[in-house]
Amino acid sequence: MHKNTYRAVIFDMDGTLLDTIDDIADSMNGALKRMGYPSHPIRSYLNFVGEGIEVLAMRSLPEKDRTTETISRAVTYMREEYSTRWGDKSRPFEGIPEALDGLAGRGVSMSILSNKLDSFTKAMAAALLPDWRFDEVRGLTHDCPRKPDPAGAWLCAERMGVDPGQCVFVGDSGIDMETAVRAGMAPFGVLWGYQDSDRLLAGGAQVLMHEPGELLGFFQSG
């Protein structure tokens, strides 16, 4: 596909637009401490995140204690901890503000689709990405399945008024790439996030980017 056929971008949030791993790790470790379980180093959370809070909680717990009840308690505590911590250390990745400015200047429609809870997704976009207009900011809700189900991506495309084939889907995980493929969008993987190139390529990435500014080369100026 040629760059002049792209009209819109859907971004993942964690590991793509925002570096959130410290606040996530601190919050989940706080939840584990309340339950009497050991904490994990931040690097471990790079493999825990990406599929929603339930999966995060499950992976954080000792394997022998991964019961429905225990996971539910861990999720509850994680939500409580994260509600007071999500803005402590999380910030846009280097180069993201400039890339978003460039896309906006080209008239590119932009949305955010995350497996983070919808309430956190909207609050963080408003607080940490306030200078840019996103047609849709969507996190996990009861009526929209988590990625890699393509339903959320299609809703974003509809809100932006474009066909799926005119969308670039930008993310840092294999789940994001699989979402893009299933939605009929162009899967662009980022290498500044939380997963490596092997997992991105396994998910179907067609383009790998080392820095945010590379995205601008796929859209026409003016």
N, C-alpha and C positions, 0 to 999 in steps of 0.2 A: 504494500500500500504506500502511495506517495504522500508526502507530508501535507500537501494542499487538500487532502481528503479528510484530515483530522480537524474536528471542530470543538472538541471538548476533552476534559481530563477528569477522571475520577481518582482521587487519592485515598489510599489507606492512611490512617493517622499515626499509630504507634510504630516507630521505626522507619517512617517514611517522611511525614511532615514534622513530627515532634519526637524528640529524644526523651522518652518517658520511663526508661527502664529503671532508673534509680528510685523514682517514686513508687513504681509498681513493686519493686523488690522490698523497699522499706515497709510498704503497706502489707504485703503478704507475709513478710517476716513478723510484723507486729501481730497479725492474726494468728500465726503459728505459735508465737510466744504465749498468747492468751489461752491457747489450747494445750500448752505444755509440750509442744513439739519443737525440735531444733530448727534453726533458721538455715537459709542457703546463701551462698555468696551471690553477688549480683550476676556474675557470668552464667550461673545456672539458669537464671530467669530468661536468658536469651533463648533457651530451648523450651521454656514453659509457656511463653506468651504466643498469641496469634490466633487462638481458637475460642476466645471468650473466657469469662471469669470462672465458669464451672470447670473447664479443662485446666485452667491455671491452678485452681484450688486442688483439683485431683492430683495433678502432677507434683504439687508442692508437698503433699502429705506422704508419710511413709506408706509403702505399697500395701502393707498388711492392714492399714487403717482406712483404706479407701472405700468405706461404706457409704451408702446413700445419705445416711444421717450425718456422718462426719463431714462429708463434702459439703452438705447443705450448711452446717455450722460454719465451716471455713469460708464459704461464700458470704455469709452474713457478716462475719467479722471483717473480711476483706473489704466489703463495701463500706463498712463503718470507718475502717482505717483510711481507706483511699479518699473518702469524702473530705477528710481533713488534711490530706497530704498531697493531692494530685498536682498542686501548683507550687510545691516547694522547690523542686529542682528541674521540672520539665520545661523545655524550651524548644523553639524551632531549631532544626539542624542548620549548621552553617551553609549558607547559600540558598536556603529555602525562601527567605524574604525576597531576594533578588529575582529568583525564578518565578515566584508568584507575581511580582511586579511586571516581569516580562510577559507572562501569559496574559495578564489583565490588559496590558498595553496592546496586545495583539487581538483583543476581543474574544479570547478563548473562554468558553464556559467552564466552570469548575465546580466539583462536588467532593464531598468526603463520605466514605463508606467504611465503617469500622465494625469489628466484632466486640468492641468495648460497649458497655451499656449505653443506651441512647442518651440518658441524662448526663453522664460524664462526657460523652462525645460532644454534645451541644455546648456544655459549660466550658470545656477546654478550648473548643474552636472560638467561642466568644471571647475568652480571656487571653488566649495565647496567640490567636491569629485574627485579631480584630480589624486589621487594615485591609482585608480582602473580602470580596463578595463571593460566597459559595451559594449556588442555586439550591443545593440540597446538602444538609449535614445530617447523616443518618447513622445511628448506632444500632445495637441489638435491641429488638422489641419482640413482644409475643407474637405479633402478626407478620413478622418478616424473618425468614430463616437466616441463620448465620452463614457467612461465607464458608465454603465455596459455592453454596447455592447462589445462582445468578439473579434471584428475584430482586435483591436490593440494588444491584447494578442496573438492572433494567428500569427500576423506579427512578434512579438518578438520571438515566438517559432521557426518560420521559419528561422529567422535571426540566431538564436542560433543553428539551425540544430537538433532540438529535437522535439519529439511528444508532444502535449499538456499534455498528461498524465504523462510525465516525468518532468513536471514543477511544482514547488511550487510558488504560487502567494501570496506575502506578502503585507499586507496593514492594515490600521488602521480604515477603514470605512466599513459599510455595503455594500456600492457600490462596494468596492474592492472585498469583499467576493462574491457578486452576479456575478461580472465579472469572477472570478475564476470558479465558478460553471458552468456558461454558456459556458465557454471556455473549460471545461473538465479538469481543473487543480486543484491541491490541495489548498484549501483556508486556509491560515494561518493568523490569526488576531493578531495584536500587541496591547498590553495594555499600552504602553508608549506614544501612540499617542493621537488623538483628540476625539475618540468615545469610549463608554464603551462596556463592554462584551455583554450586552444585544443586542445592535445593531449589533455587529459582529456576534453573534450567529444567530440572525434573518436573516442576510444576507447569512448564510450557512457555517460559519467558522467551520472547523473540528479540528483545533488546535488553542489554545490561548497561546501566549508567553508573559512573563513578562519582559524579557530582550533579547537583540539581540543575545547574545551568545547561547541561546537555539536552534537557527536555525541550528547550526553546528552539533547537535546530529542527524539530519536527513540525513546527508550525510557521506558517507564512507571516511575515511582518505586515502590518497594516491590513 
